[in-house]
């Protein structure tokens, strides 16, 4: 979980110290550097950060076939989830490396006023039909809300 990447580096350093290992910065960079590549560029993404970390790891690493990968995500209220997986043969055929980089490149800067406007927007609670303007460039978008349900459309 890397809502901001310094957190991942500090956690890894703490774990190494706790286990009695050296905390050489180059070793830490080699151990987790690939996982922080997208999050370093995108910034604070909370829930998405664990999946951005996995995408970056798979996109940037040499062959990981058969290697174990651990996931840790946590939130407020002292809640955490840990799970693990094993990278399967042929995974590279399904990577979206170029699409991931294109999505990152399509980002648009948001100034402070725009950021405040986005965060002051309230979702309607009256059960009516409410359309949302097109703002993003991804393959899907939140087109509106109707009957308390989010309506997503494909671009």
N, C-alpha and C positions, 0 to 999 in steps of 0.2 A: 504494500500500500504506500503510495508516494504522492500524497496531495501536494507536497513540495519535496524536491529530491534530497535536500539536506537531511531530512528526517530519515530517509533510507540509509544514507551514509552513517549517520550517528547511531542508528539501531544496529547496523552491521558491525561497527566498531565496538559497541557495547557488548554484543554477543561474542565477538572474538576475545575481548578482554575477560569476560565472564568465564569463557572456556580455557583461559590461560594461553591464548595464542597472541602472536605479534600483531600489531595494528599498523603496519606499514601502509601508507597512503596508496602506493602503487599497487599493492596486493588487493586493497579494498576496491580500487578503481577497476582492476581486472575482474574481480569477483562480481561486482554489480553494475559496472559502467554501462554495459549494453542495455540493462533494464531501465536505465534512467534517460536514455537518449530522447525519446519522444516527450516524456514528461518535462524534461529540461526546457524544451522549446515551447510546449503548450502552456505550461504553468499549472496552477492549482486546478485540479479536476476531480478531486474527492473520489467518488465511487468508480469512475472510469479509470483512475490511475492504475489500479491493479491490472486491468486488461491492456492499457497502453504499455505497461511494463512488459507484459507477456509478448505483445505484438513486437515491441522493440527488440526484445531478446531473440525471438525467432527470426526477425528480419535481419538482424545485424550479426548473428553468431554463425560460426561454421556449423557443420552438421551436428545436430543434437539428438539424432535418432537413438532411442533407447535410454536417454538420459532422464533422470528424475527432475521434476520442477515443482517447487513448493510455492504456494500462494498464501498470503496472509493479508486479511483485510479487517479493519476495525473501525469502530465509530464511537460516537459519544455514548455515554451511559454504560461504559465498561463492557461493551459487546465486541466480540471479535470472531472471525471465522478463519479457520486454517484448513486447507485441503491441498492435495498433491496429485500429480499426474505424471505420466511418462510420455515423452515425445515419441510419436509413432513414425514408422518408416513411411516415406512419401509425403511427409508434411510440407516439404518445400514446394510441392506442386500446387498447394492450396494457399500459399502466402499471397498477400495483397500488398507487397512492399511498395511497388510503384504507386498504387492507389493511395496508400497511407501517406507517402511523401507528397503526392499531389494535394491531398486534403489539407495537410499542414501548410503547404504553400498557398492555398486559397484563403487562408484566414485573413481577416481584415482587422486592423487595429480599432479598438474602442476607446474613446477618450473618457475622462471622468464623468462628464455629463451624460454620455451615452450609457455608461455603466450604471449610473444612478437610475436612469430611465428604465433600463432593463430590470433592475431589482425592485423598482417601485410598482411594476406592472403586477396586477392582481388577477388571478384566474377567476372567472365568473362563477358564482355559486347559486345562481337562480334557476339552473336547469334549462336555460334557453339555448338558442343557437348563436354561436359567436365565432366568426371567422378570424383567422390570424393572417397578417400580411406575410408575404414571402420575404424572409430575411437571410436564410442560410443557403449554402451551396451544396449541401450533402445530397445523397440519393433519396432521402426521405425527409419529410418535414411535418411539423405539427400544423395542420391546416385549420384546425378550429376545435371547438368543444360543443357538443350537442347532447342534451340530456345527461349532463354530468360525465360524459365519456369523451376522452380525447380522440380526435380523428386525425390519423396520419395518412398522408398521400405520398405516392412515389412521384419523383420528378420526371 
